[in-house]
Structure formats: structure tokens, C-alpha cells
Amino acid sequence: ADQWLSQLLHDNSKVSQHAQNDLVNFYRPLVETFPFVLDWLTTASEADKVAFVKVTQSLIECKSVVGSKGFYSKSIVENKRPAVVIWLKDSTEEQQMVFWEVMHAVSSVNHDGELVKKLMPYELVDEEEEEEKGKEKGEEEEKEVEEKEVEEEKGQEKGEEEE
């Protein structure tokens, strides 16, 4: 274990106690608040560790967009937030979407539109990406048709010159 950890624990490591980056700035408070995470990860299945990594990466990305205090969180009374989070984790996709629409409307009134756009639910992000791909495909097809028409015109002009 010393062989695996010694480089990470070195003062110059990107995850050392002195490091300052998004990764350690996320995990420090997590482990300070929930020290048992170390116990859980020590005994977790590979599938659980993969899920943990996926969730923590998503949380780190979200934190980099909205900051540690959150964006929608500011619209919920602090002592009510745990109950809302518990409800959200168990909500249906439809409930989550309606909740997002309400929070979006309330929070976006006086805030930066780019930040609000970054907080779209995964379903809407996927739909927007598909629309963008569809537009790009349509533009590519349009360009191909135009190029074909130009080639045909050149062929016709060449044919007329030969006559």
C-alpha cells in the first residue's frame, strides 16, 4: 500500500494536503464531513466504485458551473434543502422536469442566461444535442446537394461548349 500511496501523499502531488484544484477542493469537505467514505470505498464492489466515480465527477462538474453554494439551492430555505434533495432523488422524471421548470423560472429572472442554459436537465441537453446534430447533418446534406448542382452545371456548360 505504501508503494501505491507514497507518490499521492507527497507534498508535490496534485492531490496532496497542500494541493488546490477542483478535485481536492471537492473531496476535502466530503471526507471531512463523511469520514466513513474511506471505509465504504475500502469495502465497495467494483460496480459501486464505478458508480461513485461517475456521480462524483458529475458533482465536480456541476460545482465548477454553479459554485459550492449552488444556483437553485439559493431559492430554497437552507433547513428545507435536505428534504428537497431526498424528494428529488426519489422523484420521477416527470416530477424532476416540473421541479426544474419551476426552479428555472424562479432562478433565471435576475441571472445570467448562459449559466441557466448550462443547468438544463440531462433529457433536455440530450434533445438539444440531437437537434444540433440534426441541423449539422441537414447542413452537410444541403452542401452536398449544392456541390452536386454546381458539378452538374459545369458538366452542362462543358457539354454546351463542345457542341
ZAKOLDO-658996 format. One line per 3 residues: number of its first residue (from 0); their letters; for each residue x, y, z of N, C-alpha, C. Coordinates in pm, 1 decimal, padded with zeros to 6 digits, always signed. Layout:
BEGIN
NUM = a = X/Y/Z/X/Y/Z/X/Y/Z; ...
This chain:
BEGIN
0 = adq = +00083.6/-00119.5/+00000.0/+00000.0/+00000.0/+00000.0/+00087.8/+00125.5/+00000.0; +00199.7/+00120.1/+00071.3/+00289.0/+00235.3/+00076.2/+00339.0/+00269.4/-00063.5; +00368.4/+00166.1/-00140.8/+00416.9/+00184.8/-00277.2/+00312.3/+00258.7/-00362.5
3 = wls = +00185.9/+00224.7/-00347.2/+00079.1/+00285.6/-00426.0/+00048.6/+00428.0/-00381.1; +00054.4/+00451.7/-00250.1/+00010.5/+00580.3/-00195.7/+00120.9/+00683.5/-00177.7; +00245.2/+00642.3/-00166.8/+00352.7/+00736.1/-00131.0/+00361.8/+00854.3/-00227.6
6 = qll = +00348.5/+00830.6/-00357.7/+00355.1/+00941.1/-00453.9/+00235.7/+01035.8/-00439.1; +00118.1/+00980.5/-00411.4/-00000.9/+01064.5/-00394.1/+00006.3/+01148.0/-00266.9; +00068.9/+01094.5/-00164.1/+00076.7/+01163.5/-00035.6/+00192.3/+01263.5/-00029.5
9 = hdn = +00281.6/+01261.1/-00128.4/+00394.8/+01353.0/-00133.3/+00343.2/+01496.4/-00144.4; +00414.1/+01590.7/-00082.3/+00371.8/+01731.4/-00080.6/+00352.8/+01791.6/-00219.2; +00421.8/+01741.0/-00320.0/+00411.8/+01796.0/-00455.5/+00302.5/+01729.8/-00539.2
12 = skv = +00232.9/+01634.5/-00484.1/+00128.6/+01563.2/-00557.6/+00010.3/+01655.4/-00585.5; -00058.7/+01629.7/-00697.7/-00176.6/+01711.7/-00731.8/-00294.8/+01685.2/-00639.1; -00283.9/+01582.3/-00553.7/-00390.5/+01554.4/-00456.9/-00338.5/+01557.9/-00312.5
15 = sqh = -00224.3/+01620.9/-00290.8/-00167.2/+01627.6/-00155.6/-00248.8/+01720.8/-00067.2; -00211.8/+01723.0/+00058.8/-00282.2/+01810.0/+00153.7/-00263.3/+01957.5/+00120.7; -00162.8/+01990.9/+00040.2/-00135.8/+02130.6/+00003.6/-00192.9/+02168.9/-00132.0
18 = aqn = -00239.0/+02073.2/-00207.7/-00287.9/+02098.8/-00343.8/-00416.3/+02181.9/-00341.1; -00432.4/+02261.5/-00444.7/-00554.4/+02340.4/-00463.2/-00603.6/+02320.4/-00605.9; -00705.8/+02239.0/-00622.4/-00767.8/+02217.7/-00753.2/-00909.5/+02166.7/-00729.9
21 = dlv = -00986.1/+02158.6/-00837.3/-01127.2/+02118.4/-00826.2/-01143.5/+01982.3/-00759.3; -01054.2/+01889.7/-00791.0/-01064.3/+01754.2/-00737.8/-01049.7/+01753.7/-00585.3; -00940.9/+01807.4/-00535.0/-00920.3/+01804.7/-00388.7/-01014.8/+01900.3/-00317.5
24 = nfy = -01051.8/+02008.6/-00383.9/-01146.0/+02101.8/-00321.2/-01286.0/+02042.6/-00309.5; -01313.8/+01938.8/-00385.7/-01439.5/+01865.9/-00370.9/-01427.0/+01758.5/-00262.7; -01320.6/+01679.9/-00270.4/-01306.2/+01565.2/-00179.4/-01273.4/+01604.8/-00035.5
27 = rpl = -01200.1/+01713.7/-00012.8/-01167.4/+01752.6/+00125.7/-01292.3/+01769.5/+00211.2; -01384.1/+01856.5/+00172.1/-01503.5/+01871.8/+00256.1/-01589.3/+01745.4/+00261.2; -01589.8/+01668.6/+00152.2/-01666.2/+01543.8/+00151.9/-01613.8/+01450.2/+00261.0
30 = vet = -01482.9/+01430.6/+00262.2/-01423.2/+01337.6/+00358.9/-01422.7/+01396.0/+00500.1; -01411.6/+01528.9/+00512.3/-01420.1/+01591.3/+00644.6/-01559.0/+01571.8/+00704.3; -01660.7/+01584.5/+00620.5/-01799.4/+01569.8/+00666.3/-01838.6/+01423.6/+00682.4
33 = fpf = -01791.8/+01339.7/+00590.8/-01826.8/+01197.5/+00590.6/-01699.7/+01111.6/+00588.7; -01627.4/+01104.1/+00700.9/-01502.9/+01026.4/+00701.9/-01524.3/+00879.1/+00666.3; -01644.3/+00827.2/+00686.6/-01671.8/+00686.4/+00658.2/-01668.0/+00653.8/+00508.9
36 = vld = -01657.7/+00758.2/+00422.3/-01645.2/+00733.6/+00278.9/-01522.4/+00646.6/+00252.7; -01416.0/+00669.9/+00329.5/-01295.0/+00588.2/+00316.0/-01325.7/+00441.7/+00347.4; -01402.7/+00416.6/+00452.5/-01442.3/+00279.5/+00489.0/-01527.0/+00216.6/+00378.7
39 = wlt = -01621.3/+00297.2/+00327.5/-01710.6/+00246.0/+00223.9/-01633.1/+00208.7/+00098.4; -01544.0/+00300.3/+00052.7/-01466.2/+00271.9/-00067.6/-01371.9/+00153.6/-00048.8; -01323.0/+00133.6/+00075.4/-01235.2/+00020.4/+00103.8/-01308.0/-00112.2/+00084.5
42 = tas = -01438.1/-00112.4/+00107.8/-01515.1/-00237.4/+00102.2/-01614.8/-00242.7/-00014.1; -01623.2/-00136.1/-00094.0/-01722.8/-00128.0/-00201.4/-01690.5/-00224.6/-00315.2; -01796.5/-00268.5/-00382.1/-01778.9/-00352.1/-00501.2/-01723.2/-00265.2/-00613.5
45 = ead = -01670.3/-00328.7/-00716.7/-01618.4/-00254.9/-00832.5/-01730.6/-00173.5/-00896.9; -01850.3/-00231.3/-00906.5/-01965.3/-00160.1/-00965.5/-02000.3/-00036.2/-00883.2; -01995.4/-00048.4/-00749.7/-02024.4/+00066.6/-00664.3/-01918.0/+00175.3/-00679.4
48 = kva = -01791.1/+00134.0/-00690.8/-01683.9/+00232.8/-00709.3/-01698.9/+00304.7/-00843.2; -01736.2/+00232.9/-00947.6/-01757.5/+00294.9/-01078.9/-01872.2/+00395.4/-01069.9; -01980.8/+00356.7/-01003.8/-02094.8/+00447.6/-00986.7/-02053.8/+00569.5/-00904.3
51 = fvk = -01975.0/+00549.1/-00800.0/-01926.9/+00658.1/-00715.5/-01843.6/+00756.2/-00798.0; -01754.1/+00704.1/-00879.4/-01669.8/+00790.0/-00963.8/-01756.7/+00871.0/-01059.1; -01853.8/+00806.0/-01120.4/-01942.5/+00874.5/-01215.8/-02019.9/+00987.6/-01147.3
54 = vtq = -02074.2/+00958.4/-01030.1/-02151.6/+01058.5/-00956.6/-02061.6/+01173.1/-00909.9; -01945.7/+01140.3/-00853.5/-01858.0/+01247.0/-00803.6/-01805.7/+01333.4/-00918.1; -01776.2/+01274.3/-01032.8/-01733.0/+01354.6/-01148.0/-01843.4/+01450.7/-01190.7
57 = sli = -01965.4/+01401.8/-01191.1/-02078.6/+01486.2/-01227.9/-02096.7/+01599.3/-01126.2; -02081.1/+01567.6/-00998.1/-02092.7/+01669.7/-00893.1/-01981.3/+01774.4/-00905.8; -01860.6/+01729.1/-00934.6/-01748.0/+01821.5/-00950.9/-01773.7/+01914.3/-01069.7
60 = eck = -01824.2/+01860.3/-01179.2/-01857.0/+01942.3/-01296.5/-01965.0/+02044.1/-01262.3; -02067.1/+01999.9/-01190.2/-02175.9/+02090.3/-01150.9/-02122.2/+02201.4/-01061.4; -02038.6/+02164.2/-00964.6/-01980.6/+02263.4/-00873.3/-01897.8/+02365.5/-00949.7
63 = svv = -01827.9/+02321.9/-01054.1/-01746.4/+02416.0/-01131.6/-01834.2/+02516.8/-01206.3; -01959.7/+02481.1/-01232.9/-02052.1/+02571.2/-01301.6/-02124.6/+02662.1/-01203.1; -02176.2/+02605.6/-01094.2/-02262.9/+02682.6/-01003.8/-02195.6/+02725.4/-00874.0
66 = gsk = -02075.7/+02673.4/-00846.8/-02007.9/+02706.3/-00721.7/-02056.8/+02619.1/-00607.6; -01989.1/+02628.1/-00496.8/-02020.2/+02539.1/-00384.0/-02153.9/+02570.9/-00317.8; -02203.4/+02691.8/-00333.8/-02332.7/+02728.9/-00273.7/-02449.9/+02692.1/-00363.9
69 = gfy = -02419.9/+02652.3/-00488.8/-02525.7/+02614.6/-00580.1/-02594.0/+02734.4/-00642.9; -02683.8/+02707.9/-00732.6/-02760.3/+02812.7/-00800.2/-02906.3/+02802.4/-00759.4; -02967.0/+02687.0/-00786.3/-03106.0/+02666.3/-00746.5/-03118.3/+02659.9/-00594.4
72 = sks = -03015.2/+02612.4/-00528.4/-03016.9/+02599.9/-00381.8/-03049.8/+02731.2/-00313.7; -03005.5/+02839.3/-00373.0/-03026.9/+02972.0/-00313.7/-03175.4/+03007.5/-00305.1; -03257.0/+02940.3/-00385.8/-03400.6/+02969.0/-00385.2/-03477.2/+02883.3/-00284.6
75 = ive = -03406.1/+02792.5/-00217.5/-03469.0/+02703.7/-00118.4/-03415.0/+02740.5/+00020.1; -03503.4/+02754.7/+00116.1/-03461.6/+02783.9/+00253.3/-03364.4/+02675.3/+00298.5; -03254.6/+02716.6/+00359.0/-03144.7/+02624.7/+00391.8/-03189.3/+02499.9/+00468.3
78 = nkr = -03271.6/+02516.3/+00571.6/-03311.1/+02399.0/+00651.3/-03413.2/+02309.9/+00579.8; -03463.4/+02354.8/+00462.9/-03557.0/+02273.7/+00382.9/-03483.2/+02196.1/+00272.9; -03359.0/+02232.4/+00243.4/-03284.2/+02170.2/+00133.6/-03268.9/+02018.7/+00147.7
81 = pav = -03235.5/+01965.4/+00266.9/-03223.5/+01819.2/+00276.0/-03351.6/+01746.2/+00235.4; -03465.7/+01796.7/+00277.7/-03593.1/+01732.0/+00242.8/-03616.5/+01738.6/+00091.9; -03582.0/+01851.6/+00030.7/-03599.8/+01865.8/-00114.3/-03506.5/+01769.3/-00187.8
84 = viw = -03382.8/+01756.7/-00141.1/-03287.3/+01664.7/-00204.0/-03335.8/+01520.5/-00191.3; -03386.5/+01484.3/-00074.8/-03438.8/+01348.5/-00054.3/-03556.3/+01323.4/-00149.4; -03644.1/+01422.6/-00164.1/-03755.6/+01407.4/-00257.0/-03704.8/+01395.6/-00400.4
87 = lkd = -03609.3/+01480.6/-00438.8/-03556.9/+01479.0/-00575.7/-03493.2/+01345.3/-00611.8; -03421.0/+01283.9/-00519.4/-03354.9/+01156.4/-00550.5/-03457.8/+01046.6/-00578.0; -03578.0/+01061.7/-00523.6/-03682.6/+00961.9/-00543.0/-03788.9/+01005.4/-00644.7
90 = ste = -03775.2/+01124.6/-00699.4/-03878.1/+01176.8/-00789.7/-03875.5/+01104.3/-00924.2; -03989.8/+01106.7/-00989.3/-03998.0/+01051.2/-01125.4/-03932.6/+01151.2/-01220.7; -03907.7/+01108.7/-01343.6/-03851.2/+01200.8/-01442.8/-03945.1/+01318.5/-01466.4
93 = eqq = -04075.9/+01289.7/-01468.5/-04173.5/+01396.3/-01490.1/-04171.0/+01496.5/-01374.3; -04167.2/+01446.5/-01250.6/-04160.9/+01534.9/-01134.4/-04033.1/+01618.6/-01136.8; -03922.1/+01553.7/-01170.9/-03794.7/+01624.1/-01178.5/-03801.8/+01735.7/-01282.4
96 = mvf = -03861.4/+01707.7/-01396.5/-03871.8/+01806.5/-01503.7/-03959.7/+01924.2/-01460.6; -04072.7/+01896.4/-01396.6/-04160.0/+02004.3/-01349.6/-04087.4/+02086.6/-01243.4; -04017.9/+02020.1/-01152.5/-03941.5/+02090.5/-01049.6/-03836.3/+02180.2/-01115.1
99 = wev = -03766.0/+02126.2/-01216.0/-03665.1/+02205.4/-01285.7/-03729.8/+02327.9/-01351.6; -03846.2/+02309.0/-01416.1/-03912.8/+02420.7/-01482.7/-03945.2/+02531.9/-01383.6; -03991.7/+02493.9/-01264.9/-04023.0/+02592.6/-01160.8/-03895.9/+02662.2/-01114.7
102 = mha = -03792.4/+02583.2/-01082.3/-03666.3/+02640.6/-01034.3/-03602.1/+02727.3/-01142.2; -03611.1/+02682.2/-01264.7/-03556.7/+02756.2/-01377.8/-03624.5/+02892.1/-01389.3; -03756.1/+02892.5/-01381.6/-03832.0/+03017.3/-01392.6/-03799.7/+03111.4/-01277.4
105 = vss = -03797.1/+03058.4/-01156.8/-03770.4/+03140.3/-01038.3/-03627.8/+03194.0/-01040.3; -03532.7/+03108.9/-01072.5/-03390.7/+03145.0/-01063.0/-03339.2/+03226.8/-01179.6; -03400.5/+03214.3/-01295.6/-03345.9/+03280.1/-01413.9/-03390.2/+03424.3/-01429.8
108 = vnh = -03479.5/+03470.1/-01345.0/-03533.0/+03605.7/-01358.4/-03420.9/+03709.9/-01354.6; -03330.4/+03698.6/-01259.7/-03225.9/+03800.2/-01244.6/-03085.3/+03744.0/-01263.8; -03071.6/+03639.9/-01344.4/-02940.3/+03577.9/-01357.0/-02896.0/+03562.7/-01500.9
111 = dge = -02768.7/+03534.3/-01514.2/-02701.8/+03515.1/-01642.3/-02764.2/+03399.5/-01720.8; -02805.3/+03426.0/-01842.9/-02869.2/+03325.0/-01926.2/-02779.4/+03207.4/-01959.4; -02647.6/+03232.2/-01973.8/-02553.7/+03123.0/-02005.6/-02547.8/+03022.5/-01891.4
114 = lvk = -02544.0/+03070.9/-01768.4/-02540.6/+02980.9/-01652.8/-02668.8/+02899.2/-01647.5; -02781.7/+02964.4/-01666.0/-02910.6/+02895.6/-01663.2/-02914.1/+02788.1/-01772.2; -02861.1/+02818.5/-01890.4/-02859.7/+02722.1/-02000.7/-02775.9/+02599.7/-01964.9
117 = klm = -02667.6/+02619.6/-01890.6/-02580.4/+02508.1/-01851.2/-02648.8/+02415.9/-01751.0; -02756.2/+02460.4/-01688.8/-02823.9/+02382.4/-01586.0/-02945.4/+02308.0/-01639.2; -02948.2/+02281.0/-01768.2/-03060.5/+02206.9/-01824.4/-03052.9/+02061.0/-01781.3
120 = pye = -03167.9/+01997.9/-01754.7/-03167.6/+01855.6/-01719.5/-03109.4/+01772.3/-01832.7; -03056.7/+01656.5/-01796.9/-02991.2/+01569.7/-01895.1/-03080.4/+01540.6/-02014.9; -03211.0/+01524.2/-01993.2/-03302.7/+01495.4/-02104.2/-03303.3/+01608.5/-02205.5
123 = lvd = -03309.0/+01731.9/-02156.0/-03312.6/+01846.3/-02246.6/-03177.9/+01865.9/-02314.3; -03070.2/+01841.1/-02242.6/-02937.3/+01851.6/-02301.7/-02924.0/+01751.5/-02415.0; -02968.4/+01627.5/-02391.4/-02964.1/+01524.5/-02494.9/-03047.2/+01564.9/-02616.0
126 = eee = -03167.0/+01619.9/-02591.6/-03253.8/+01662.5/-02700.9/-03188.5/+01775.3/-02780.3; -03128.4/+01870.9/-02708.8/-03063.9/+01983.8/-02774.5/-02945.3/+01935.8/-02858.4; -02867.8/+01840.7/-02805.4/-02755.4/+01785.4/-02880.7/-02804.3/+01713.3/-03005.5
129 = eee = -02914.3/+01639.0/-02993.3/-02970.1/+01569.2/-03108.9/-03017.6/+01669.9/-03214.7; -03082.0/+01778.3/-03168.3/-03127.3/+01881.7/-03261.7/-03008.4/+01942.5/-03334.1; -02901.5/+01969.1/-03258.5/-02781.0/+02027.5/-03317.2/-02719.9/+01932.7/-03419.8
132 = kgk = -02714.9/+01802.6/-03385.7/-02662.0/+01703.1/-03479.6/-02749.6/+01698.1/-03605.2; -02880.9/+01705.8/-03586.4/-02973.3/+01705.6/-03699.2/-02951.5/+01826.4/-03789.1; -02931.6/+01943.2/-03728.1/-02905.1/+02064.8/-03805.3/-02775.3/+02049.7/-03884.1
135 = ekg = -02671.2/+01998.8/-03816.9/-02542.4/+01980.5/-03883.4/-02555.0/+01883.0/-03999.7; -02627.7/+01774.7/-03978.8/-02647.0/+01674.8/-04084.6/-02722.8/+01737.6/-04201.0; -02826.0/+01814.9/-04168.4/-02903.8/+01882.8/-04271.7/-02817.9/+01980.8/-04350.6
138 = eee = -02731.6/+02054.1/-04280.1/-02642.3/+02148.9/-04347.0/-02543.4/+02076.1/-04437.0; -02492.4/+01962.2/-04389.8/-02398.9/+01883.1/-04470.1/-02468.6/+01831.6/-04596.2; -02591.5/+01781.3/-04580.9/-02666.9/+01730.8/-04695.5/-02695.9/+01843.4/-04793.9
141 = eke = -02730.5/+01961.4/-04741.1/-02757.5/+02077.1/-04825.2/-02633.1/+02114.9/-04905.4; -02518.6/+02112.9/-04839.3/-02391.8/+02146.1/-04903.2/-02359.6/+02044.1/-05013.1; -02383.8/+01916.5/-04985.5/-02359.6/+01811.8/-05084.9/-02448.3/+01832.7/-05207.6
144 = vee = -02575.2/+01867.8/-05185.8/-02668.7/+01891.9/-05296.0/-02620.0/+02010.8/-05378.8; -02578.2/+02118.1/-05310.8/-02528.2/+02236.1/-05381.2/-02405.1/+02201.2/-05464.0; -02312.8/+02124.8/-05405.2/-02191.4/+02085.4/-05477.2/-02226.2/+02000.3/-05599.1
147 = kev = -02323.8/+01912.4/-05583.5/-02366.6/+01827.0/-05694.5/-02427.7/+01912.0/-05805.2; -02508.1/+02012.0/-05767.3/-02569.2/+02100.8/-05866.0/-02462.8/+02179.6/-05941.6; -02360.9/+02226.0/-05868.2/-02251.7/+02300.6/-05930.8/-02178.2/+02210.8/-06029.6
150 = eee = -02153.3/+02086.7/-05989.8/-02086.2/+01991.4/-06078.1/-02170.5/+01965.1/-06202.8; -02300.6/+01951.1/-06184.4/-02389.7/+01927.3/-06298.3/-02389.4/+02047.0/-06392.6; -02390.5/+02168.8/-06335.2/-02387.7/+02290.2/-06417.1/-02258.6/+02296.7/-06496.9
153 = kgq = -02147.1/+02262.4/-06431.6/-02017.7/+02262.2/-06500.2/-02019.2/+02160.6/-06613.6; -02080.2/+02045.0/-06586.0/-02091.3/+01939.7/-06689.5/-02175.1/+01988.1/-06806.3; -02284.5/+02059.1/-06777.1/-02371.3/+02109.8/-06882.4/-02298.5/+02216.5/-06964.6
156 = ekg = -02226.4/+02306.7/-06895.1/-02153.5/+02412.0/-06963.6/-02046.7/+02351.3/-07055.5; -01979.3/+02248.6/-07004.1/-01875.4/+02181.9/-07080.7/-01937.1/+02115.5/-07204.2; -02053.6/+02054.3/-07186.0/-02125.1/+01989.9/-07296.8/-02167.6/+02091.2/-07402.2
159 = eee = -02213.3/+02210.4/-07357.5/-02256.3/+02314.5/-07448.9/-02137.6/+02368.6/-07528.4; -02019.8/+02379.5/-07460.5/-01900.6/+02428.3/-07527.8/-01857.2/+02331.1/-07638.5; -01872.4/+02201.6/-07614.7/-01831.2/+02101.6/-07710.5/-01920.7/+02101.7/-07833.9
162 = e = -02045.2/+02144.7/-07819.1/-02139.2/+02146.3/-07930.7/-02110.2/+02259.4/-08017.2
